[in-house]
Amino acid sequence: MSKASIPQGTRDFSPEVMAKRKFILGHIERIYQSFGFMALETPAMENLSTLTGKYGNEGDQLIFKILNNGDYLKDIDVLNIDAKSLTPKIAEKGLRYDLTVPLARFVAMNRHTVQLPFKRYQIQPVWRADRPQKGRYREFWQCDADVLGTDSMLCESDFIQIYQMVFTALGIENYQIRINHRALLEAACEKANAVDHFKSITVAIDKMDKIAWEGVEKELQSLGLDNSQCNILAQFLIKRPFNLSTLETLNELLSSQTKATKGLSDLQQILSFCNNTSDRVILDGSLARGLDYYTGCIFEVIINDVAIGSVSGGGRYDELTSVFGLKEAISGIGISFGIDRLYDAMEALQLFSGKTPAFTDVLFCPMEDNALPWCIELANELRQQQIKTEVYPQSSKLKKQLDYANAKGIKAAVLIGSNEINTKTLSVKNLITGEQMTCQANDLISIISQMP
């Protein structure tokens, strides 16, 4: 008999954990909906032709492939074929790597029925064949919101506001919203006369938080950049408050670069749409995430009190839908919350205390078998008032039933035995204070509702 186990990089979620995760998801979903985003779901698996070529070579290697049905090796000489050539012959589908590419595929397939701008949110699991480690899983949930069909910077402004509203709702105070623009990165490389190394430079500077400037500088020098070129890039990579003064500074640094005009104009528009920007929002020149398909503004959010990496990220992508055959270019922008990392961060900061509702509010405790019918009748009345109610499934010793209630955090127990049945009264025990009282059945809802 094999020992029970689950695949590495995956997890079970107990009822207690699920209550906390639903607390997070409930707030995010509510805030998404308040901005007019609509729910969408896509299949767990997509055609490999949909997934590959969208995430770069490294990303393509992390896609979980699904073997074809039947005898998929029947006509293949496996001894004389390499793995790369074998894959398309035995696997046509894969588990989705993120939620953005499936969104682009959905819009391409439904272009004539989708109303633009199309605002959708999507909360589903994704899979990556990565090496599991703290804060990184092979199966994890993403919570995306995207807008397709407009290039207005109001979208970027809305996402900054969404970030602030979500973290306020979750009770997270010490966080940082980082923003950058691809055009500014290109302009900085242009000024440093290093455009030919743009992709390698962005890979290096994206490691700034891990290896500091000294480490980044060594990588830039290994690409052939001299001290003068490195110094030009270093001036741009400084973290600055996201305000007009910072944009003026960047304009001076990059004034001679034509590519800077677009980036600075976009950022100025975002600021004009924001009534005010918190000091938690910074312009981070070293932010270079996802440049394989991001074309404009880029976002990343970290929680300063926990070493867990970014808990959200996103940006503008103006060319992704074109890979699915759309003749018109549809501009898009989106963000994604990593629910698993958010959960881990909130656990580390002990932010769930007292915030997740109890599984059950009231437990009916039948002291006699003939008390069950009345327990069921009264329990249904409470449920109709949206009071979460259980009936203990059989008569048992009171201590056993109350131990069950206390283990689930139930706030009230209604005790019904032969005496209560004969007198048509109920004994209600407040499991938080320990007080017990007797009442008429028609007063029960009022009494339960008044309990804290």
N, C-alpha and C positions, 0 to 999 in steps of 0.2 A: 504494500500500500504506500503510495507516494505521499510525501508531506505536503500539506496545503500551502500554496504560495501564490504570489502574483508576479507578473513580469517586472523586472527592475525598471525603475523610473516611473512607475504607476503607483497609485494609492487607493485604499478604501477610504470612504468618508463616513464616519459614524454619525448617528443622529445629532450628537452635540456639535460636531464639526459642521454638519449641514446647516444647522440653525445659524451658525456664525457666517457661513458663506452666503446664505440667503439674505442675511442682514446686509452684507456688502452689495450683493447683486440687486436687492430691492431698491436701495438708495440710488445706485447708478442707473437702473432702468427707469425709475421715476424721473430723474433729472434729464435723461435722454428724451423721454416723452414730453417733458415740459418745453423742450426746444423743437418739438414737431417731428422727431425721428420715429419711424415706423419699424416694427419688428420684421425680421426676415430670417429664415433658416434654409440652409443648403445641405446636400448629402454629405455624410462623413467621408465618402470616397468620391474621387473625381477621376476622370481619364488622365493618365500620365501625360498625355499631350497637352492637357490644360495646365498641369502643375509645373512641368519642367521648363527651364529656360527663363523663369521669372524671378528666381532668387539668387542667381549666380551659381557658379560651379560648386561652391561649398554647400549652398542651400540644397541644390539638386541631390547631393550625396546623402542628405538627411531626410529625404522623403521615404516613408515606409511604403514599399511596394506590396501589392496584393497578387498572389499567384492566380493565374487563370484557372478556370474550372476544368475538371477532367484530367486526362493524361497529357499534361502540358509538356512533357519531355519526349513524347512519342516519336517525333520526326527530327530530333535534335541530337547531334553528336556532341555530347557534353564534354568529351575528352579533348576535343579540338576547337573549342570556342572559349573566348575570354569572357569574364563576368560582364563587362560593359556591353558586349555584343549580345550576350545571353538575355539580359533583362527585357528588352522589347519583345523577345520571342516568347517569354513565359509570363510576363506581367503587363497588362494593359491599363491597370487601374492602380491608384495609390490613395493613402489616407491624406486628407487635406493638411497642408503645412501651415496655413494661416487662413484668415477669413476674407482678406482683401482680394486675392485672385479669384476665389469663387464668386465674390460680388461682381467683379468685372465680367466674368463669364456669364452670370445671370443677366446683367444689363445688356450684354451683346446678344443674348438669345431672346430677350424680351424688349428690344429697343422700341418697337412700335406701340407697346402698351405701357411702358414706364414713363411716368410724368416727370420731366426735368424742371427744376433741380430735384433729384431723387435723394431723399434723406432716410437712411435706414440704420437701424442698430441690430446687432447680432451677438448672441451670447451662446457659444457652443465650444466643445472641446476641439483641440487640434493636436497633431502628433508630429514629433520630430525624433529621428533616430540619433539623438545626441548622447553624449556621455553624461549620465546622471550625476548631479552634485547638488550641494545646498542651493536651493532657490532655482534649480533647473531640472525639469522633469521631461520625460518622453511623452507623456500625455498631460496636457494642461488646458485650462479654460482661458479663452480670450473674450473680451467684452468690447466689441468694436462699435464705433459710430462713424459713418462716412456720408459725405455729400458729393454727389456726382452731377455735373452739368452746369457749374458756375465757377468762374474764376474770381468771384468777389472775396475780398479780404475780410468781409463780415464773418465768413465761416471760421477763419483763424481766430478772430476775436471771440466768437461764440465758444470755441473749444477751450480757450484760456479761461473763460467764465465757467464752463462746465467743470474744468479741473478744480477751480477754487470752490465751487459749490459741493462737489463730491467729497473733497477732503474735509471741508467744514462739517458735512453731514456725518462723516465717519469719525470725526474727533481727532483727525491728524493735523497737527499744527506746524511741525518743523519739517516742511517740505520745500522743494525747489522746482519750479517750472523752467526748463531750459528751452530756448528758442534760437534757431539759426536759419540761414537761407543759403541754398545751394549756390545762388549767383554770387554771394559774397565770398564763399569758399573759392569759386572759380576766379573771381577778381583778385583775391589774395595770391593765388598761384600765378595769375597773369602778371601781377606786379613783381613777384619774385622771379619772373622769367623761368617758371617751372611747370608750365601747362602740360608739357609732355609727360610729366610724372603725376598728374592730377589724382588718378585713382590710388596710386601707391601712397601719395601724401595723405589723402583722406583716411586711408587705412591706418597710417601711423598716428595721425593726430587724434583719431577716435580712441586711442589708448591712453590719452592724457591722464585720466583719473587713476589709471593703474600704474603707469610707469613714470609719471610726471614729465615736465618739459625736458629734463636731462635725457630720459630714455627716448622721447620722441626725437630730440635733436640727433641722437646717435643714429636712429633709423633714417632720418632725412639725409644725414651725411653719407650713409651707406648707399643712398640713391644717387649720390654725386653732387648734392647741394653744398655750396660753400657757406662760410659764416655769414656773409652779407645776405644771402637768400634766406637762411634760417632766421636771421634777425627780423627780416620783413614779415615772415610768417608768425614769429613770436609776438609781434605787436598786435596782430589780428586775433590771436588765440586767447587773449585775456578775457576773463569773465567780467561783464559789465552790467549795471542795472539796465533794464529794458525801458528806456525813456528817450525823449528827444535829444537830450544832451549827448547820450551815447551815439545816436544816429549821426549827429553833427561830427563827433570824433571819428567815426568810421568813414564819413564822407571826406574828411581831411586826409585820412590814411589811404583811401582808395579812390581819390578824386579823379585821377587820370585814367582809371579803368572803366571802360564802357559797360562791362558786365555788372559793375556795382550799382548802376542806375536802377535797374529792375529790382534788385534786392532791397535797396534802401527805400525805394518808392513803396514797395509792398509793406515793409515794416512800418513806414510812416502811416499808411492807411490803417493798419491794424491798431496802432496807437490812437488814431482819430476815432475809431469805433469803440475803444475802451474808455469808459468814463474815468477810470483810474486803474493803474497797474500796481499791484502789490509789490513790495520789495522781495517777495518770493519769486517773482518773474525776472529772469536774467537773460541777457543775450550772451550766448556761449559760442565763441568762434571755433572751439575745438569739437563741437557737436557735428558729427558727419555720418550719422546712422543711415543705413538703408539707401545709399545713393545709387544702387542699381536701378531703382525705379522712382525715387523721390526727385522732383524737379524744382521745387520751390522751398517754402518754409518747412522746417523740421522741428519736431517737438520731442522732448524727453522729460520725464518727471522722476525725481528721486526723493526718498525719505531720508533725511539727514541723520536720524538717530539709529538707523539700522544698516548694517553692511550687507545689503541684499541685492544691489544693482537697481536698475530702473524698474519702476512699477507701471509705467505707461510710456507710450511713445507714439509717433505718427508723423504725418507730413502730407505735403501736396504732391500728387502724381498726375501728370497731364498726358501721359502716353500709354498707360497700361491697357486701356480698353482696345486700343488699336491692334494689339496682337491677336485679337479674336475676330478680326475682319471688318470692324466698323470703319466706314469710309470717313466719318466725321470724328474729329478728336473731341473726346469728352473729358473735360478737366475734372479732377477729383481730389478730395482731401479727406483724411480720416485719422482717428486716434484709436488706440487699443489699450485697455487696462488689462494687466496680467493679474487675474483674480487670485491665483495661487500665491504669488509674491505679496500681493496686498494682504491676504490672509496671514501669511507668515509674519509680515511686518506688524500687523495689528496684534497678533499673539505676543510677539516679542515686547511690544509696548504696553501690553495688558489693557487694551482699549475695548475689549468686549464686555467687561464687567458691568452687569446690570442693563446691557443694551439689547440682548436677544430675548425674545419672549419665551415664556414657558411653553412646553409642548402641550400641556393640559392645564386648564384653570381650576376645574372642579372634578373631584372623584366621588362617585356614589359608592358607599360601602354597605353592601347588603349583609346584615348580620344573621339573616335567616334566608333559606332558599325561596320562601314565598314572598320575600321583599323584592326580588328581581323585577317582576312586572311593573311595580310602582317606580322603581329606580329608572327603568327604561323610559317610562312615560315622562317623568320629570326631566330626565336628561335630554330628551328630544325637545322639550320646551326651552331649555337653556340654549341648545344648539341653534334654535330658530332666532335667538337673540345674539348670535355670533359669539357665544361663550363656549370655549373649547372644553368639552365634557367627556369623561369616561365613566363607564360602569365597570367596577371590578367584576370579572366574569363568573364568580361563584362566591357563595358565603364562605367566610374564613375568619380566623381570629383577627380581631381588630388591629393588633400590633402588626401583623403581617401586611394588612392592607395599608396601614399608615406608613409603614416602612417603604412600601412601594410608592406611595404618594410623595414622601419626602425625597426619595431618590430621583424622582422626575421633577422636583421643584414645584409641585402642585400647591396652590395657595389655600385651597379650601377642600374639606371633606364633608360630605353629607352622610350621616349615619342613619340607617334605617333598619330597625329590628322589630320584634313583635310589639313592643311598647309604642313605637312610633306609628305602626300600622293601626293599632287599636285606638290611639288618640288622634290620629290624622295630623300629627305634628312631625316636624323634622328637627334633628339635632345637627347643627352646623358648627364645625370646628375650624377655626382660623389657624392654619398650620404655620403661619408666620409669627403670630403673637401667642398662640397656644390657647386663646380664649375659645369657649364653647357656649353656644346659646341655643335656645329652642324657638322655633317660629312656625307659622302656618305655611302651607305649601305655596299659597299665592303671594307670599312675601319673599320667597326665596330669591327671585331674580333681582329684586331691589337690594337685598342684603349682599348678594355676591357682587353686584355692580359697584357697591360702595367700598368694597375691600381694596386696599392699595395694590 
